[in-house]
């Protein structure tokens, strides 16, 4: 959900509609064989929805509903909207009578934090601020922040510090949250639920994370292309999905320094940045799970990923390691 940050814009839809590029003008729609394809901007980045409906006007109505829902939720979870619920929580340390969706997403976040032994942690925002401030200096030390600064910030990181209930959310002084590792997936799931409630049986939604409703209308799976980390214009491999979600995290999604030594994938225990893989792609029933676990798996070796997959309900993990070698792990 970071504006101007293409953290995950290296998944390419290759089966949505032939000849339609993700860079089409905002709110453009075309229809072919009962498919209405929309391209626009949501959550600070390019988004795509492919809706199967006999009546184009109804498909476009659903797209407007989906966009409105995504923007409503963005106003809860964004770090870049001044009066969002997340910004207000980080500013004051308390949120009274929070929106049910905010509670639900934070509870899910804490669940994934427990499951991954803290490798997924919504309280890593102070690490982001530390690295961003360091590299914003004139002539910053290319070795990154010094160890004492990292340790001081780590004292403010830890999901167990949060108090989350239906009537209030409390973050102690110095603790700051980011939901950028899970909110796009959650919003994608909410949009999919909305479309299902309106009778849609075939659709593909890409809001940074991808989720399919059913199969392609012609009966084949939707094809999700995973970009080559060295060139987002090239496809490294393709994953067929039916009624599943796909998420990719990669160290190259955002880098603080030109050398690429420091990126947005923070180890919440050590305060270091992840470099085990060029990208990690997960396939799951929900985009929320795929989103959170692609982040956490970026910090784990293959053995630990394999051990956690069934517990995390991840069906497939596609790794591109530091040497550029692709490996598939199936649950």
N, C-alpha and C positions, 0 to 999 in steps of 0.2 A: 504494500500500500504506500510505499515511499514515492513521493512525487519526484520525477526526474531520475529515479533509480531503476534501472532495468534488471532487477534482481533475478527475475525468472523469465525474461522475455526470450528464452532460447528453446522453448517448445514450439514446434510448428505444426499446425493442423494441415494434414495433407489429404484428408478425405472429406472435408466439409463440402466444398463445391469447386469444381474445376475452374481455374482461371481467375479466382478471386483472391486478391492479395490482402494480407493483414493491414497494409497501409492505406486502404481505401478511405475516402473522406468520411468524417464522422456522420453517423446517422444515415449512411447510404444503405439502401436495401435493393436486392434483386431477387427474382423468383425463378426457379427452374424445377420442373417436376414436383410441384408442391413444396419446395424448399425455399424458405425466405432466409436470406443471409444478411445479417446486420453487422456493420463494423463501426465502432465508435471509441470513445474514451471513457473508461470507468476506473475508479480506484487509482487515478493518476497515470494510467497507461492504456495502451491499445487493448480493446476487448472485442470479442466476436461471439455472436450467437447464431446458430443455424437451427431454425424451427421448421418442423414438418407439419403443415396444416393445409387443408384443401383450399381455404380461403385466406388470401394474402392479407386482407384487411384485419382479420382476426389474429393472424400471426404478428402483424405489426402492433396491434393492441397489446398482445402479450409481451412483446419486446419493450414497449413503453412501461408496462407494469414491472417487468424485471429490472429495467434501468432505475426506476423510482425506488424499488426495494434495495438495490445495491447502493444507491446514493444515500438512502436513509441509514443503512448500516454503516456506511463509511463515516457518517457524522458521529457515530459512536466510537469507532475504533481507530480513527486516523490520528497520527502524530502531527499532521500538517494542517489541520483545521483548528483554529485558535480556541473555539469553544466546544470541541468534541469532548465526549465523556472521558476518553483516555487522557487528553491534555489536562482536563480539570482534575482528574485523579492524580496525575503526576505533579501538578502544581500545588495541590492542597493536602495530598496524602489520604484523603477520604472522599468517598462518593456515597451519599445517602440516597436511598430509594433508587438504586441503579436500574437501568433498563433490563428486563429479563434476558435479552440476548447478550448483554454485556456479562451478566452473571454466568450464563450458559457457556460462553466462550472462555471465560477465565477458569471455570471449573474444568472444562475440557483441557485447557492448557496445563493446569495443575496435575491432571490425570496423566498426561503425556510426560510431564516432568518426572513424576514418580516412576512411570514405566521405564523411562530411559536413564534412570539414575542421575537425573539433573542435566543430561546433555541437551534436552530441550528445556529452556527456561525463559519465561517471559520477562524476567527482571534484568536482562543483559543490557538494557538501554544505557546505563552508566558506562559500559565498555565502549559502546558506539560513540558516546560523547567524548570519552577520553581520546580515542584514536582520531576522531574527526577534529578535535581541537588541536591535537599534536600536529597533524599534517596540514592544518590551516595556518600554522606559523610560517613566518619567513625563514627559509632555509632550515626546515625541520631535520632533526637527526634521522637519517634513513634507517637506523636500527629500531625506530619506533619509540614509544614511551618507555621510560626507565622502569625497572622492576619495582621500585618502591611505589611509584605512581600506580602501577598495575595492581599491586597488592592492596593499596588503599582503596581502590575502586572495587576490588573483589569483596572487600568487607561489606559492601552495600548490595552485593548480588546474592540472590538465593530465594527461590520460589517459596520455601517454607516460611518466609517472613510475611507473606500475604495472609490477610484474613478476608475470606470471601463468603458472603451469605446473601440471602435474598434481599435483606434490608440495608446492607451496607458493605462496602469494600474498603479495606484499610491497608495502606502501604506505609510502613514506618519511614521516618525522616531519612532522606538520602536514597531511598529505593525509588526507582523509576521503571516503568513498564514499556515494552514494545510488543505489539501483537502482529508484527510484520511477518513472522514465521508461521502464522496460522489463520489470520483473519481473511486473507484472500480465499483460502479453501472453505472456510465457514460460510462466507458470503456466497460463494459458488453453490454450496449445498442448499442454502436458503432459496436461491434463485431456481435451482432444479426442483425443489419441493413446490415452489409456486407454480412452475410450469406443469408439473405432474397434476397438481390440484385442478388445473384447467383442462385436463384431458390429454395433454401432450404425451405421446408414446415414443416419439423418435426426435431426439434433439442433441445438439452438441454445444456446450457452453464453455467458453474460454475467458476467464477473468484473471488471468495470471496462473491459475490452476485450471485444469480441464476436467469436465465430467460429462459423460454421455448418458442420455436417457435411451435405453434400449439399444438396438442396432441401427445402422443406416437404413433408411426406408426401403432400399432394394434388397435387404436381407443380409448384406455383408457387414463385417465389423467396421466401425470407424477406425481410421488409421491415424495415429498420432506420431508424427515424425520428431525424433530427438535430434537436435542440432549438433553438428560437429563443434566441440568447444573452441576449435581454432578458427572456425568461420561459421557464423550463424546462418549464412546463406546456403550452407550445405547440410544435408541430412546424414547423420551418422548411422541411424537405424530407425526402424518403424515398429510401433507397438500396436497390434490390433486390440481394440477394446469394445466391449458390449456391456452397458450398464455399469461402468466402472469409472474411476477418477484417476488422473495422472498428474503428478507434480515433479518438477525438477528443481534442484538446488545446485549451484556451482560457485566455486570460489571466484570465478571470473565475472559473476553477476555484478559485483561492485567491488572496486579496489580503492583503498585510501591513498596508495602511492603508485607512482608510475611503474616501479619495478614489479608490482604485483605481489609483494611479500605480505601485505596486510589487507584482509578482506572482511566482509560482513559476517562470516560464519565464525562466531566466537565460541570458544570452549568456556563454558560458565565456571568451570572449576579452576582452570589454569590461567584464563584471561588471554590465551593465545588465539591465533586464527587457524582455521582448518585448511590443510593442504594435502590430505590423503587422496582426494579424488578431484578430477577436473569437473565432474558432475555426477549427481546421484538422482536417479529417477525412481519413483515408487508408484505402484499400481494398487489401489485399494477400493473398497466399496464406497467410501466417502472422500470428498476432496479435503475435508478437515484433517482426516487421518493421513492422507497422502502428503499434504502440505507439512504438517508437523514432523512427520517421520523422515521426509526427505532432508529436512534441516538437521535433525538429530543424527541420522545415519551418516551424514557428511563428516561426523567427528568420531566414527567408530570403525574398527577393523571388520573385515568380512565375517569373521567368526562370530563376533557379537551381533552383527546385523542378522546373520542367519538364525541365531538363537532367539532374537526378539521378534522376528517377522510374524510368526503365528500368533504370539501374544498381542502384537500390535495390529493384527488383522491386515497385514501387508501381504499381498499375494505374489508380488514380483518386485524385485529391485534390480535396476539396470545401472551398473557402475561403469564409469570411464575413469580408469585410474590415472595416477600422475604421469605415467608413461604413454597415455593415450590408448591403452588396451581396454576393450569393452568386456564386461563380465556380467552374466545374468544369474541371479539367485532366485530360485523359486521356493515358495513356502511349502 
